[in-house]
Amino acid sequence: MMKTSLLSSTRIWFVTLVILLTLGGVLRLLDITDPPLDFQPSRQLRNSLVARDIYYSLLPSATDEERALTQTFASSVGQYEPPIIEWIVALSYFVTGGESYAVPRLWEVFFWLAAGIALFDLMRRATSPWAALIALAYYLVLPFSVQASRSFQPDPLMTSAFVIGIYFLYRWSEDSGMQQFASPKETWKWAILAGVFLGLATLVKIVIAFFAGGAAVALVLFTLGKDFWKSKQVWLMAVLMVVPALIFYILLNQGRSTEYFFAWTVTLLKLISSTDFYTKWLAFIGSLFGLTMIFLSIAGALIATPRMRWLLISLWVGYVLYGLTLPFQMYTHSYYHIQLIPIVALGLAAVLNPLVESVAAQSGVGRAGFIALVIAVIGYQAWIARSVLVAEDFRHEPAFWSEVGEAVPADANVIGLTQDYGFRLMLWGWRKVSLWPLSTDLRDVQGGVQNADGNFEDITAGKDYFLVTAFGQLDKQPDLQKILAQYPIAAQGDGYVLYDLR
């Protein structure tokens, strides 16, 4: 423990905790009314369309035409997870009087900060409060964390519920390991809370099962050993963790789950046989977290106290298995790594603890220099996070897509080469188009873009118009450019062209 009265004062580190949480909250609320195109726009737009459908189904003033359109849009985006965050946001729209870009961000920020409090107390139980605070700062001000944790998608809620769940799981392990001092009522409380939150995390998005399952197995074995199966609390936690996700993903949504598994795992599993895959994976997470931080966190897992060591190693093993199961996303989709943020922070707390203890024994000048350095690093990262958020302004996007929507006849059958699977046009232009195949990394892995010259007539059969808004994609398909040049232009504006195919 810290020997210096100033640094070991509960009041001092509590004030520091409040300051860090405030800083994390303020960063995430910057540009809160900007359209949700700042991070993984297709995912955020997808959730916005689903939330709108729920909202309009509740809104008494909505017309039948509006309800039909919103339902059509929502059904076209695919449902792989239960719409939990979408329901929360839609109900908030209903209470606050209408759709708002700020509402989902406020909810996501609230979840992330609540998980931050649990994460801090979890780290504080295995390290000094100051090591925990420095690691918490990483969780709160890392630019990737700031962007990802405020985005309107299930991942921030999934990660937050997971963090709170492993906190309660750790508390259960602590109390169960001291049975002569612990109250049975307390251990039952921690078991129920751990099961509920880990079950919620798995229900929100099933991919967290790699981490939640690993953590549960590790701490149960660490705490109870080979006699774990005799514990009613263990069986209760297992039921709470597994049954909700089992019901939704296997019983109610089996078709979608099977489709996702074959599309993203089975067909892409060949990637893991290439060394290039591991190089790309490591380089990608290095760009998000910093490779030095990754390796320091892993080192922290190896030197942590026994209970925390079991937890951290199980989480890293879960991460590796998760990556091997969804190989393409590991080097292309940044939000698939959001759950790694608290894991890296946990490992950093463990590796920082000896350093902080050493600093506590230094002279006043040494301590002051160390504190100044930490503040400078936190301030720099916070400034970078702030700069990323305010660097772009998307407020012009709704008006542009509204103009495009007006140019597209409501009763026409349209195919398009457009951004984000047509979600922008659906959200702001209230029009839905069929999608022309894109030239993407995924399509290259799967076998390349379709031959426009040979398939154009088949793909556009029955279509009245061809909309182009993604001109970068059009440049990648010169055959399509030549074909479209033969058709008259029905409408044109700054950023779009509508070709008449009739």
JOKA-V954223 format. One record per residue. N is the residue number from 1. RES is the residue in one letter. PSI is psi in whole degrees, -180 to 180 (none if undefined). OMEGA is omega as a letter, one per 30 degrees, with the letter a starting at -180 (NA if undefined). Layout:
# JOKA-V954223
N/RES/PSI/OMEGA
N/RES/PSI/OMEGA
This chain:
# JOKA-V954223
1/M/159/l
2/M/137/a
3/K/-19/a
4/T/128/a
5/S/-36/a
6/L/-48/a
7/L/-27/a
8/S/-2/l
9/S/126/l
10/T/-38/a
11/R/-40/a
12/I/-49/a
13/W/-26/l
14/F/-42/l
15/V/-41/l
16/T/-40/l
17/L/-46/l
18/V/-41/l
19/I/-44/l
20/L/-43/l
21/L/-38/l
22/T/-44/l
23/L/-46/l
24/G/-40/l
25/G/-44/a
26/V/-44/l
27/L/-43/a
28/R/-15/a
29/L/1/l
30/L/141/l
31/D/41/a
32/I/-22/a
33/T/5/l
34/D/143/l
35/P/151/a
36/P/62/l
37/L/9/a
38/D/-21/a
39/F/125/l
40/Q/63/a
41/P/-38/a
42/S/-38/l
43/R/-42/a
44/Q/-40/l
45/L/-38/l
46/R/-48/l
47/N/-35/l
48/S/-39/l
49/L/-40/l
50/V/-43/l
51/A/-39/l
52/R/-42/l
53/D/-45/l
54/I/-44/a
55/Y/-46/a
56/Y/-28/l
57/S/-23/l
58/L/-19/a
59/L/115/a
60/P/-32/a
61/S/-6/a
62/A/140/l
63/T/164/l
64/D/-36/l
65/E/-43/l
66/E/-43/l
67/R/-40/l
68/A/-42/l
69/L/-48/a
70/T/-35/l
71/Q/-39/l
72/T/-44/l
73/F/-47/a
74/A/-38/a
75/S/-19/a
76/S/-12/a
77/V/-8/l
78/G/143/l
79/Q/104/l
80/Y/-21/l
81/E/157/l
82/P/141/a
83/P/60/a
84/I/-54/a
85/I/-31/l
86/E/-39/l
87/W/-42/l
88/I/-46/a
89/V/-42/a
90/A/-42/l
91/L/-35/l
92/S/-38/l
93/Y/-45/a
94/F/-40/a
95/V/-39/a
96/T/-7/l
97/G/16/l
98/G/172/l
99/E/146/a
100/S/137/l
101/Y/-22/a
102/A/-35/a
103/V/-53/l
104/P/-36/l
105/R/-40/l
106/L/-43/l
107/W/-46/a
108/E/-39/l
109/V/-42/l
110/F/-47/l
111/F/-44/a
112/W/-41/l
113/L/-38/l
114/A/-43/l
115/A/-32/l
116/G/-38/l
117/I/-45/l
118/A/-41/l
119/L/-42/l
120/F/-47/a
121/D/-33/l
122/L/-47/l
123/M/-38/a
124/R/-24/a
125/R/-16/a
126/A/-11/a
127/T/-178/l
128/S/155/l
129/P/-33/a
130/W/-36/l
131/A/-40/l
132/A/-38/a
133/L/-41/l
134/I/-43/l
135/A/-38/l
136/L/-37/l
137/A/-39/l
138/Y/-46/l
139/Y/-33/a
140/L/-33/a
141/V/-5/l
142/L/126/a
143/P/-42/l
144/F/-40/l
145/S/-43/a
146/V/-46/a
147/Q/-50/a
148/A/-39/a
149/S/-11/l
150/R/1/a
151/S/148/a
152/F/84/l
153/Q/169/a
154/P/-18/a
155/D/-42/l
156/P/-41/l
157/L/-43/l
158/M/-49/a
159/T/-41/a
160/S/-46/l
161/A/-37/l
162/F/-46/l
163/V/-46/l
164/I/-37/l
165/G/-45/l
166/I/-24/l
167/Y/-49/l
168/F/-35/l
169/L/-40/l
170/Y/-42/l
171/R/-40/l
172/W/-44/a
173/S/-42/l
174/E/-51/a
175/D/-37/l
176/S/-26/l
177/G/-9/l
178/M/60/a
179/Q/-29/a
180/Q/-19/l
181/F/-26/a
182/A/147/l
183/S/134/l
184/P/-34/l
185/K/-37/l
186/E/-46/a
187/T/-36/l
188/W/-40/l
189/K/-48/a
190/W/-38/a
191/A/-45/a
192/I/-46/a
193/L/-40/l
194/A/-46/l
195/G/-42/a
196/V/-49/a
197/F/-39/l
198/L/-35/l
199/G/-39/l
200/L/-44/l
201/A/-44/a
202/T/-34/l
203/L/-42/a
204/V/-44/l
205/K/120/a
206/I/-23/a
207/V/-20/l
208/I/-9/a
209/A/-32/l
210/F/-39/a
211/F/-47/a
212/A/-44/l
213/G/-43/l
214/G/-45/l
215/A/-44/a
216/A/-46/l
217/V/-45/a
218/A/-48/a
219/L/-32/l
220/V/-45/l
221/L/-39/l
222/F/-39/a
223/T/-44/a
224/L/-13/l
225/G/-150/a
226/K/-12/l
227/D/16/a
228/F/-32/a
229/W/-13/l
230/K/-12/a
231/S/122/l
232/K/-32/a
233/Q/-39/l
234/V/-45/a
235/W/-37/l
236/L/-45/l
237/M/-42/a
238/A/-43/l
239/V/-47/a
240/L/-33/a
241/M/-37/a
242/V/-42/a
243/V/-47/a
244/P/-46/l
245/A/-38/l
246/L/-45/a
247/I/-47/a
248/F/-53/a
249/Y/-30/a
250/I/-45/a
251/L/-43/a
252/L/-27/a
253/N/37/a
254/Q/-39/a
255/G/-48/l
256/R/-42/a
257/S/-42/l
258/T/-42/l
259/E/-45/a
260/Y/-44/a
261/F/-45/a
262/F/-36/a
263/A/-39/a
264/W/-13/l
265/T/-62/a
266/V/-50/a
267/T/-18/a
268/L/4/a
269/L/-22/l
270/K/-21/a
271/L/-33/a
272/I/-8/l
273/S/-4/a
274/S/136/l
275/T/-25/l
276/D/-35/l
277/F/-46/a
278/Y/-34/l
279/T/-45/l
280/K/-42/a
281/W/-50/a
282/L/-41/l
283/A/-38/a
284/F/-48/l
285/I/-26/l
286/G/-37/l
287/S/-25/a
288/L/-41/a
289/F/-23/a
290/G/119/a
291/L/-34/l
292/T/-42/l
293/M/-38/l
294/I/-49/a
295/F/-36/l
296/L/-39/l
297/S/-42/l
298/I/-40/l
299/A/-39/l
300/G/-37/l
301/A/-33/a
302/L/-24/a
303/I/4/a
304/A/167/l
305/T/154/a
306/P/-48/a
307/R/-45/l
308/M/-34/l
309/R/-46/l
310/W/-43/a
311/L/-50/a
312/L/-43/l
313/I/-40/l
314/S/-37/l
315/L/-40/l
316/W/-38/l
317/V/-43/l
318/G/-39/l
319/Y/-43/l
320/V/-46/l
321/L/-40/l
322/Y/-46/a
323/G/-37/l
324/L/-24/l
325/T/-32/a
326/L/67/a
327/P/-39/a
328/F/-41/a
329/Q/-22/a
330/M/-23/l
331/Y/12/l
332/T/-28/a
333/H/104/a
334/S/-36/a
335/Y/-13/l
336/Y/-4/l
337/H/10/a
338/I/-35/a
339/Q/-11/l
340/L/-19/a
341/I/-55/l
342/P/-29/l
343/I/-45/l
344/V/-42/l
345/A/-42/l
346/L/-45/l
347/G/-37/l
348/L/-38/l
349/A/-42/a
350/A/-40/a
351/V/-25/l
352/L/-23/a
353/N/-49/l
354/P/-36/l
355/L/-44/a
356/V/-40/l
357/E/-37/l
358/S/-41/l
359/V/-35/a
360/A/-27/a
361/A/-3/a
362/Q/172/l
363/S/171/l
364/G/-37/a
365/V/-43/l
366/G/-44/l
367/R/-43/a
368/A/-41/l
369/G/-41/l
370/F/-44/l
371/I/-42/l
372/A/-40/l
373/L/-45/l
374/V/-44/l
375/I/-40/a
376/A/-43/a
377/V/-45/l
378/I/-44/l
379/G/-40/l
380/Y/-47/l
381/Q/-39/l
382/A/-40/l
383/W/-41/l
384/I/-45/l
385/A/-43/l
386/R/-43/a
387/S/-37/l
388/V/-41/a
389/L/-39/a
390/V/-2/a
391/A/-30/a
392/E/146/l
393/D/122/a
394/F/16/a
395/R/-16/l
396/H/-16/a
397/E/-47/a
398/P/-42/a
399/A/-40/l
400/F/-48/a
401/W/-27/l
402/S/-40/l
403/E/-43/l
404/V/-42/l
405/G/-38/l
406/E/-30/a
407/A/-23/a
408/V/118/l
409/P/137/a
410/A/-31/a
411/D/10/a
412/A/155/l
413/N/111/a
414/V/140/l
415/I/149/a
416/G/152/l
417/L/94/a
418/T/166/a
419/Q/150/l
420/D/47/l
421/Y/22/a
422/G/7/a
423/F/-36/l
424/R/-42/l
425/L/-37/l
426/M/-44/a
427/L/-44/a
428/W/-21/l
429/G/-9/l
430/W/39/l
431/R/146/l
432/K/133/l
433/V/153/l
434/S/157/a
435/L/129/l
436/W/141/a
437/P/137/l
438/L/158/l
439/S/104/a
440/T/168/l
441/D/-40/l
442/L/-44/a
443/R/-33/l
444/D/-42/l
445/V/-37/a
446/Q/-12/l
447/G/8/l
448/G/162/a
449/V/151/a
450/Q/151/l
451/N/109/a
452/A/-39/a
453/D/-38/a
454/G/-21/a
455/N/-1/a
456/F/-47/a
457/E/-41/a
458/D/-45/a
459/I/-35/a
460/T/10/l
461/A/129/l
462/G/0/a
463/K/143/l
464/D/-35/a
465/Y/159/l
466/F/116/a
467/L/133/l
468/V/120/l
469/T/-21/l
470/A/81/a
471/F/-24/l
472/G/-39/l
473/Q/-37/l
474/L/-37/l
475/D/-28/l
476/K/-8/a
477/Q/74/a
478/P/-31/l
479/D/-41/l
480/L/-39/l
481/Q/-46/a
482/K/-40/a
483/I/-46/a
484/L/-30/a
485/A/-18/a
486/Q/-11/a
487/Y/149/l
488/P/155/l
489/I/122/a
490/A/-34/l
491/A/151/a
492/Q/144/l
493/G/-177/l
494/D/96/l
495/G/1/l
496/Y/153/l
497/V/135/l
498/L/111/l
499/Y/140/l
500/D/115/a
501/L/-2/a
502/R/none/NA
